[in-house]
Amino acid sequence: MKITAQEEYGLRVLIRIASCRDENGMTIPQLSETEGLGSHYIAKLTRTLRMAGLINSTPGNKGGYMLAKPADKIIINDVLKALGGALFDTSFCATHAGALNLCTNSVDCSARSLWKMIQFTVDQLLNKVTLHDLVSQENKSETILTYILEQNQLNARAERVDIMNIMNEQAR
């Protein structure tokens, strides 16, 4: 799995905006300076975030960018999908068919099952992480994210036990 520059920088810009205590938000020059990115790139990222309904802009001399909703209501999975799309979606197979119009594995594809499982697992985890979880010192965010991961693993184990019980009962 690769994280694109747009996903990384877009998330960092969103965290920076969420951390801002100024009621006017942050301007493109401020974001550019604090993140060490060009103003044109910041403008592109803020446009994407604004179009996704994650931030609002206030025009004028004292205008800037601020969150469109509270940080605890912004789901990181939604942010990453707005910035770069899903890791695997239904159009994936059509765009990776090779030289043919239709993938030679379109009917029976175990690789597709793997990609679906990875996407499902990533979605499950990232749907539990909010922007609020990331707007703090790294060690605090790491503690929060570790807790979320551990809870996710416990839930997955319980689900596996349930599936095994169902399969054993069906075998009887």
C-alpha positions as CSV (number, residue, x, y, z in Angstrom):
1,M,0.0,0.0,0.0
2,K,1.4,3.4,-0.9
3,I,0.3,6.7,0.5
4,T,0.2,9.4,-2.1
5,A,1.7,12.9,-1.5
6,Q,-1.8,14.3,-1.9
7,E,-3.1,12.1,0.9
8,E,-0.2,12.8,3.2
9,Y,0.0,16.5,2.7
10,G,-3.8,16.9,2.6
11,L,-4.2,15.1,5.9
12,R,-1.4,17.3,7.4
13,V,-3.1,20.5,6.2
14,L,-6.4,19.3,7.6
15,I,-4.7,18.5,11.0
16,R,-3.1,22.0,10.9
17,I,-6.4,23.7,10.3
18,A,-8.1,21.6,13.0
19,S,-5.3,22.7,15.4
20,C,-5.7,26.4,14.6
21,R,-7.1,28.4,17.5
22,D,-7.7,31.6,15.4
23,E,-11.4,32.1,14.7
24,N,-10.6,33.3,11.2
25,G,-8.9,30.0,10.4
26,M,-5.6,29.7,8.4
27,T,-4.8,31.3,5.2
28,I,-3.0,29.7,2.2
29,P,0.3,31.6,3.0
30,Q,0.1,30.5,6.6
31,L,-0.5,26.9,5.7
32,S,2.2,27.1,3.0
33,E,4.8,28.4,5.6
34,T,3.9,26.0,8.4
35,E,3.8,22.9,6.2
36,G,6.7,23.9,3.9
37,L,4.7,23.5,0.7
38,G,4.1,25.8,-2.2
39,S,1.1,28.0,-2.1
40,H,-0.3,26.6,-5.4
41,Y,-0.2,23.1,-3.9
42,I,-1.8,24.2,-0.7
43,A,-4.6,25.9,-2.8
44,K,-5.1,22.6,-4.7
45,L,-5.3,20.6,-1.4
46,T,-7.7,23.1,0.3
47,R,-9.9,23.1,-2.8
48,T,-10.1,19.3,-2.7
49,L,-10.9,19.4,1.1
50,R,-13.5,22.1,0.6
51,M,-15.2,20.3,-2.3
52,A,-15.4,17.2,0.0
53,G,-17.2,19.3,2.6
54,L,-14.3,19.0,5.2
55,I,-13.4,22.6,5.4
56,N,-15.0,26.0,4.7
57,S,-13.3,29.1,3.4
58,T,-13.9,32.7,4.5
59,P,-13.2,35.2,1.8
60,G,-11.6,38.6,2.4
61,N,-8.5,40.1,4.0
62,K,-9.0,38.3,7.3
63,G,-10.4,35.1,5.6
64,G,-9.0,31.7,5.9
65,Y,-9.9,28.0,6.1
66,M,-11.6,26.3,9.0
67,L,-13.2,23.0,9.6
68,A,-16.7,22.5,8.2
69,K,-17.7,20.4,11.2
70,P,-16.2,19.4,14.5
71,A,-13.0,17.4,14.4
72,D,-14.7,14.4,16.1
73,K,-17.2,14.2,13.3
74,I,-14.6,14.0,10.5
75,I,-13.8,10.4,9.7
76,I,-10.2,9.8,8.5
77,N,-11.4,7.2,6.0
78,D,-13.6,9.9,4.3
79,V,-10.6,12.3,4.3
80,L,-8.3,9.9,2.6
81,K,-10.9,8.8,0.1
82,A,-11.5,12.5,-0.8
83,L,-7.8,13.1,-1.3
84,G,-6.9,9.9,-3.1
85,G,-9.8,7.5,-3.5
86,A,-10.2,4.0,-2.2
87,L,-7.3,1.5,-2.3
88,F,-9.6,-0.9,-4.2
89,D,-13.0,-0.2,-5.7
90,T,-15.3,-1.8,-8.3
91,S,-13.6,0.0,-11.2
92,F,-10.1,-1.4,-10.3
93,C,-10.5,-4.6,-12.4
94,A,-11.6,-2.7,-15.5
95,T,-8.6,-0.4,-15.3
96,H,-6.1,-3.3,-14.8
97,A,-7.3,-5.6,-17.5
98,G,-3.9,-5.6,-19.3
99,A,-3.9,-5.5,-23.1
100,L,-7.4,-7.0,-23.3
101,N,-10.7,-5.3,-22.9
102,L,-11.7,-7.8,-20.2
103,C,-9.4,-9.2,-17.6
104,T,-8.6,-12.8,-18.1
105,N,-9.4,-13.4,-14.5
106,S,-12.7,-11.5,-14.5
107,V,-14.7,-14.7,-13.6
108,D,-12.5,-16.4,-11.0
109,C,-9.9,-14.1,-9.4
110,S,-8.4,-14.9,-6.0
111,A,-6.3,-11.7,-6.2
112,R,-9.5,-9.7,-6.3
113,S,-10.6,-11.4,-3.1
114,L,-7.3,-10.3,-1.4
115,W,-7.8,-6.7,-2.5
116,K,-11.4,-6.7,-1.3
117,M,-10.3,-8.1,2.1
118,I,-7.5,-5.5,2.4
119,Q,-9.9,-2.6,1.5
120,F,-12.5,-4.0,4.0
121,T,-9.9,-4.2,6.8
122,V,-8.5,-0.7,6.1
123,D,-12.1,0.7,5.9
124,Q,-13.0,-0.9,9.2
125,L,-10.0,0.6,10.9
126,L,-10.0,4.1,9.4
127,N,-13.8,4.5,9.9
128,K,-13.0,4.4,13.7
129,V,-10.4,7.2,13.5
130,T,-11.5,10.8,13.6
131,L,-9.6,14.0,13.0
132,H,-9.9,14.7,16.7
133,D,-7.8,11.6,17.4
134,L,-5.0,13.1,15.4
135,V,-5.1,16.7,16.7
136,S,-2.6,16.3,19.6
137,Q,1.0,15.4,20.4
138,E,2.2,12.4,18.6
139,N,2.5,10.2,21.7
140,K,-1.1,11.0,22.7
141,S,-2.3,10.2,19.1
142,E,-0.3,7.0,19.1
143,T,-1.9,5.9,22.4
144,I,-5.4,6.6,21.0
145,L,-4.7,4.8,17.7
146,T,-3.1,1.8,19.5
147,Y,-6.3,1.5,21.6
148,I,-8.5,1.7,18.4
149,L,-6.3,-1.0,16.7
150,E,-6.4,-3.3,19.8
151,Q,-10.2,-3.0,20.0
152,N,-10.4,-3.7,16.3
153,Q,-8.3,-6.9,16.7
154,L,-10.4,-8.0,19.7
155,N,-13.6,-7.6,17.6
156,A,-12.0,-9.4,14.7
157,R,-11.1,-12.4,16.9
158,A,-14.6,-12.5,18.3
159,E,-16.1,-12.4,14.8
160,R,-13.8,-15.3,13.8
161,V,-14.9,-17.4,16.7
162,D,-18.5,-16.7,15.8
163,I,-17.8,-17.8,12.2
164,M,-16.0,-20.9,13.3
165,N,-19.0,-21.8,15.6
166,I,-21.4,-21.4,12.7
167,M,-19.3,-23.5,10.4
168,N,-19.0,-26.2,12.9
169,E,-22.7,-26.3,13.5
170,Q,-23.4,-26.5,9.8
171,A,-20.9,-29.4,9.4
172,R,-22.9,-31.4,12.0
